[in-house]
Amino acid sequence: MEISSRSNPLIKKYRELIYERKARKSCGMFAAEGEKTVREALSSGCELGDTAFVTREAEKKYPDTVKKLKEKTEVYTVSDGLAEYISDTKTPQGIFITVRRLDKILNLSTIYNSRRMLYLENLQDPGNVGTVIRTCEALGIDGAVFSPDCADIFSPKVVRSAMGSIFRLPVYTAPPKEALELLKSAGFSVYAAVLDASARPLGSFDFAEKSAVVIGNEGNGVTPETRGLCGDSLYIPMHGAESLNASVAAAVISWEMNKS
């Protein structure tokens, strides 16, 4: 079936998933686009929504991906102009899907076998959030927990920045007190990453067998309240620069955690 109108209900719904966090949460879906992202979603086994869109050019260019997509959901043809209208990028590849939200419940059973976790507090930049998710998977972190005031982990920019890792890495959302107390009850030692030379310098100690590190907001760091919930603090020794981007800090800390 071909769709040609911007007023089509399916097109309007897809646009809502792109631009409205409330819409993503209320219907339990999020939007994703691009051949690699679609291929990653299909290979991960995540549950797709009931609609997908492709242009005729995309169907010719990515025949294998489109064929697999048609086996999983209803695929509608859209014009190049309509593809540009529903795309969140400047140069759309002409292939779009909807995916069931991957929210998981953070509880003892979901973290019981984990050894390395990150908690991200109030990260506002979607690119940073997506990069943290991608970095966690790449560097062997078992899961990432985001505070509710972080950028939406299912927004298009986060999904795009995560480069497929969003479909594989265990990702949770939970308030600091709830998450950190649960991690501690599961046997985790919890560290706050801070800009404070009185904290323990990263690289000067071995992490505990089960460890979680809290990384804070890009500008303000970990809040005093959340730092108070942590058992210890660490800092990344630096020369010259005062601080690191949150996603870079997450990469450095993740690398060091898995050396222990």
Secondary structure, DSSP 8 states (H G I E B T S, - for coil): -EE--TT-HHHHHHHHHHH-HHHHHHHTEEEEESHHHHHHHHHHT--EEEEEEE-HHHHHH-HHHHHHHHHHS-EEEE-HHHHHHH-SSSS--SEEEEEE------SHHHHTT--EEEEE-S---HHHHHHHHHHHHHTT--EEEE-TTS--TTSHHHHHHHTTGGGTS-EEE--HHHHHHHHHHTT-EEEEE-S-TTSEETTSS---SSEEEEE-BTTTBS-HHHHTTSSEEEE---SS-S---HHHHHHHHHHHHTT-
